Amino acid sequence: MQDLKGKVVIITGARRGMGKSHALLFAKAGAKVAVSDVSQEDCELVVKEIKENNGEAIAVKCDVTNKAQVEELVKKTIKEFGKVDVLVNNAGIALPKPFLEMTEEEWDRTLDINLKGCFLCAQAAAKEMAKQKSGSIINISSVEMGQAGVGGSGIAHYCASKGGLVAMTEALAVELAPFNIRVNVIAPGLIETPMIEMVKQNPEMEKALLSRIPLGRAGKPEEVSNLVLFLASSDSSYMTGSTVVVDGGWLAN
């Protein structure tokens, strides 16, 4: 994917897990990366790793639920690298709670980070992309997105946010197409990240989940990152409004 050389990419939730994997792979492909998350220190560690491998990156602390911070993230990226070509909306949380016990605050926090945060970041980045008449926005949803996806006990707020992200992606794909901005969404299944530590600590739960996955294992972060890079590149130039599932066959089972 030679066309990623010199491209400028913003990745939220990039201090660990899939976000970190995306950042490292983009840098390896020659892109300039803005590594963003709520911890400046953790972002700096990712940037250090990128620079040790001769990549270009900056660390920008940002709470995606805060519009001012999101706008500052885009501003700092442009000041450092001159433009924004790609946004990867990766920041998200999953805090299980039985529906009948779920508080309004827990619901709001999940929707704020997982859905509102993507809206704020996409809007801020798209305003800059529209000026250059090009861009790619990649949203990270989940197989627990509803409709053709799967439901999940104890994560009604998470499922609602991820389903909403798919719907928003389709709407933005239509609205931003005249600016040559493509918007796609990836729906990962069970991926080896800190987010699934709770599953790994419960052997019965882990066994039950793996039994539903035809490939019989959790995915690796880089197996999602490879797709993120594809959707960011010109190799996917005729793709917009698409939901691409990476789940080891979970939804097919």
C-alpha positions as CSV (number, residue, x, y, z in Angstrom):
1,M,0.0,0.0,0.0
2,Q,2.5,2.5,-1.2
3,D,0.0,5.3,-1.3
4,L,0.0,5.5,2.5
5,K,3.5,7.0,2.4
6,G,3.1,10.6,3.5
7,K,-0.5,10.2,4.5
8,V,-1.5,11.8,7.8
9,V,-3.6,9.6,10.1
10,I,-5.4,10.4,13.4
11,I,-6.1,7.4,15.6
12,T,-8.1,7.6,18.8
13,G,-7.9,5.1,21.6
14,A,-4.3,4.4,20.3
15,R,-2.4,3.9,23.6
16,R,-3.0,0.1,23.6
17,G,-4.9,-2.8,22.0
18,M,-6.2,-2.4,18.5
19,G,-5.5,1.3,18.4
20,K,-1.8,0.8,19.2
21,S,-1.7,-1.9,16.5
22,H,-3.2,0.4,14.0
23,A,-0.7,3.2,14.8
24,L,2.3,0.9,14.5
25,L,1.2,-0.6,11.2
26,F,0.3,2.8,9.7
27,A,3.7,4.1,10.6
28,K,5.4,1.0,9.1
29,A,3.5,1.7,5.9
30,G,4.9,5.2,5.8
31,A,2.1,7.3,7.2
32,K,2.5,10.1,9.7
33,V,0.5,9.3,12.8
34,A,-1.2,11.3,15.5
35,V,-1.5,8.9,18.4
36,S,-4.4,10.0,20.6
37,D,-5.9,8.8,23.9
38,V,-6.7,10.0,27.4
39,S,-3.2,9.3,28.7
40,Q,-0.4,11.5,27.3
41,E,2.2,9.3,28.9
42,D,0.9,6.1,27.2
43,C,0.6,7.9,23.9
44,E,4.2,9.0,24.2
45,L,5.3,5.4,24.7
46,V,3.6,4.4,21.4
47,V,5.2,7.4,19.6
48,K,8.6,6.4,21.0
49,E,8.2,2.9,19.6
50,I,7.2,4.3,16.2
51,K,10.2,6.6,16.1
52,E,12.6,3.8,17.1
53,N,11.4,2.1,13.9
54,N,12.1,5.3,11.9
55,G,8.4,6.3,11.7
56,E,6.8,9.8,12.2
57,A,4.3,10.4,15.0
58,I,3.1,12.8,17.6
59,A,1.2,12.1,20.9
60,V,-1.9,14.1,21.6
61,K,-4.0,13.7,24.8
62,C,-7.7,13.9,23.9
63,D,-11.0,13.0,25.6
64,V,-13.2,12.3,22.5
65,T,-16.3,13.4,24.4
66,N,-14.9,16.9,24.7
67,K,-15.5,18.9,21.5
68,A,-12.7,21.5,22.4
69,Q,-10.2,18.7,22.9
70,V,-11.2,17.0,19.7
71,E,-10.8,20.2,17.7
72,E,-7.4,20.7,19.3
73,L,-6.4,17.2,18.3
74,V,-7.1,18.0,14.7
75,K,-5.5,21.5,15.0
76,K,-2.3,20.0,16.4
77,T,-2.1,17.3,13.8
78,I,-2.4,19.9,11.0
79,K,0.1,22.2,12.6
80,E,2.6,19.3,12.8
81,F,1.9,17.5,9.5
82,G,0.0,20.0,7.4
83,K,-3.2,18.0,6.8
84,V,-5.5,15.1,7.8
85,D,-6.0,12.3,5.3
86,V,-7.4,9.5,7.5
87,L,-9.3,9.3,10.8
88,V,-9.6,6.0,12.7
89,N,-12.4,6.2,15.3
90,N,-11.1,3.5,17.5
91,A,-11.7,4.9,21.1
92,G,-14.4,2.9,22.9
93,I,-15.3,1.2,26.2
94,A,-17.2,-1.8,27.3
95,L,-18.3,-1.9,30.9
96,P,-20.7,-4.8,31.4
97,K,-23.7,-4.3,33.7
98,P,-27.1,-6.1,33.9
99,F,-29.7,-4.0,32.1
100,L,-32.0,-3.8,35.1
101,E,-29.2,-2.5,37.2
102,M,-27.6,-0.1,34.7
103,T,-27.6,3.5,35.7
104,E,-28.3,6.5,33.5
105,E,-24.7,7.6,34.1
106,E,-23.3,4.3,32.9
107,W,-25.5,4.4,29.8
108,D,-24.5,8.0,29.1
109,R,-20.8,7.4,29.5
110,T,-20.8,4.5,27.1
111,L,-22.8,6.3,24.4
112,D,-20.7,9.5,24.9
113,I,-17.4,7.7,24.3
114,N,-18.5,5.1,21.7
115,L,-20.9,7.2,19.6
116,K,-20.8,10.9,20.4
117,G,-17.0,10.7,20.4
118,C,-17.0,9.3,16.9
119,F,-19.4,12.0,15.8
120,L,-17.2,14.8,17.2
121,C,-14.0,13.4,15.7
122,A,-15.5,12.7,12.3
123,Q,-17.0,16.1,12.1
124,A,-13.8,17.9,13.0
125,A,-11.7,15.8,10.7
126,A,-14.2,15.9,7.8
127,K,-14.2,19.7,7.8
128,E,-10.5,19.6,7.0
129,M,-10.8,16.7,4.5
130,A,-13.6,18.6,2.7
131,K,-11.1,21.5,2.0
132,Q,-8.8,19.1,0.2
133,K,-11.6,17.1,-1.4
134,S,-10.3,13.7,-0.1
135,G,-10.2,11.6,3.0
136,S,-11.1,8.3,4.6
137,I,-12.9,7.8,7.9
138,I,-12.9,4.4,9.5
139,N,-15.1,3.7,12.4
140,I,-14.6,0.7,14.7
141,S,-17.9,-1.0,15.7
142,S,-18.4,-4.6,16.8
143,V,-20.2,-7.8,15.8
144,E,-22.5,-6.8,18.7
145,M,-24.1,-4.1,16.6
146,G,-27.6,-5.6,16.2
147,Q,-29.5,-6.6,13.1
148,A,-27.1,-9.1,11.4
149,G,-24.9,-8.9,14.4
150,V,-25.2,-10.6,17.8
151,G,-26.7,-9.4,21.1
152,G,-24.8,-9.5,24.3
153,S,-26.0,-9.9,27.8
154,G,-25.1,-7.1,30.1
155,I,-23.9,-4.7,27.4
156,A,-27.1,-3.1,26.2
157,H,-25.4,0.3,26.2
158,Y,-22.4,-1.0,24.3
159,C,-24.6,-2.7,21.7
160,A,-26.7,0.4,21.2
161,S,-23.6,2.5,20.7
162,K,-22.0,0.1,18.2
163,G,-25.3,-0.2,16.2
164,G,-25.6,3.5,16.2
165,L,-22.1,3.8,14.8
166,V,-23.0,1.6,11.8
167,A,-26.1,3.7,11.1
168,M,-24.1,6.9,11.4
169,T,-21.4,5.6,9.1
170,E,-23.9,4.9,6.3
171,A,-25.4,8.4,6.7
172,L,-22.0,10.1,6.6
173,A,-20.9,8.0,3.6
174,V,-23.8,9.5,1.6
175,E,-23.4,13.0,2.9
176,L,-19.6,13.2,2.5
177,A,-19.3,11.5,-0.9
178,P,-19.5,14.8,-2.8
179,F,-16.3,15.8,-1.0
180,N,-14.6,12.5,-2.0
181,I,-14.5,11.5,1.7
182,R,-15.1,7.8,2.2
183,V,-16.6,6.5,5.4
184,N,-16.6,2.8,6.3
185,V,-17.0,0.7,9.5
186,I,-15.3,-2.4,10.7
187,A,-17.1,-4.8,13.0
188,P,-14.5,-7.0,14.9
189,G,-15.4,-10.1,16.8
190,L,-13.4,-11.4,19.7
191,I,-10.0,-9.8,19.5
192,E,-7.0,-10.2,21.8
193,T,-7.0,-6.9,23.5
194,P,-7.2,-5.6,27.2
195,M,-11.0,-5.3,26.6
196,I,-11.5,-9.0,26.7
197,E,-9.5,-9.7,29.9
198,M,-12.7,-10.3,31.7
199,V,-13.5,-13.1,29.3
200,K,-10.1,-14.7,29.6
201,Q,-10.4,-14.7,33.4
202,N,-13.6,-16.8,33.1
203,P,-12.7,-20.1,31.5
204,E,-16.3,-21.2,31.0
205,M,-17.2,-17.9,29.3
206,E,-14.1,-18.1,27.1
207,K,-14.9,-21.7,26.1
208,A,-18.5,-20.8,25.3
209,L,-17.5,-17.8,23.1
210,L,-14.8,-19.8,21.3
211,S,-17.3,-22.6,20.6
212,R,-19.3,-20.1,18.5
213,I,-16.3,-19.0,16.4
214,P,-15.6,-21.4,13.5
215,L,-11.9,-20.6,13.4
216,G,-11.8,-21.5,17.1
217,R,-9.7,-18.6,18.4
218,A,-9.7,-14.9,19.1
219,G,-8.4,-12.6,16.5
220,K,-5.1,-10.7,16.7
221,P,-5.1,-6.9,16.7
222,E,-3.0,-6.8,13.5
223,E,-5.7,-8.9,11.8
224,V,-8.0,-5.9,12.2
225,S,-5.2,-3.4,11.5
226,N,-4.6,-4.9,8.1
227,L,-8.2,-4.1,7.1
228,V,-8.0,-0.6,8.6
229,L,-5.0,0.1,6.3
230,F,-6.8,-1.3,3.3
231,L,-9.8,1.0,3.9
232,A,-7.5,3.9,4.3
233,S,-5.7,3.3,1.0
234,S,-6.7,3.8,-2.6
235,D,-7.0,0.0,-2.9
236,S,-10.5,0.5,-1.4
237,S,-11.4,3.5,-3.5
238,Y,-14.8,2.2,-4.5
239,M,-15.8,1.4,-0.9
240,T,-17.9,3.7,1.2
241,G,-20.8,3.1,3.6
242,S,-19.6,-0.5,4.0
243,T,-19.6,-2.6,7.2
244,V,-16.8,-5.2,7.1
245,V,-16.9,-8.0,9.6
246,V,-13.7,-9.5,11.0
247,D,-14.8,-12.2,13.4
248,G,-13.4,-15.6,12.5
249,G,-16.8,-16.7,11.2
250,W,-18.8,-15.8,14.3
251,L,-21.8,-14.3,12.5
252,A,-21.7,-17.1,9.9
253,N,-22.1,-19.8,12.6
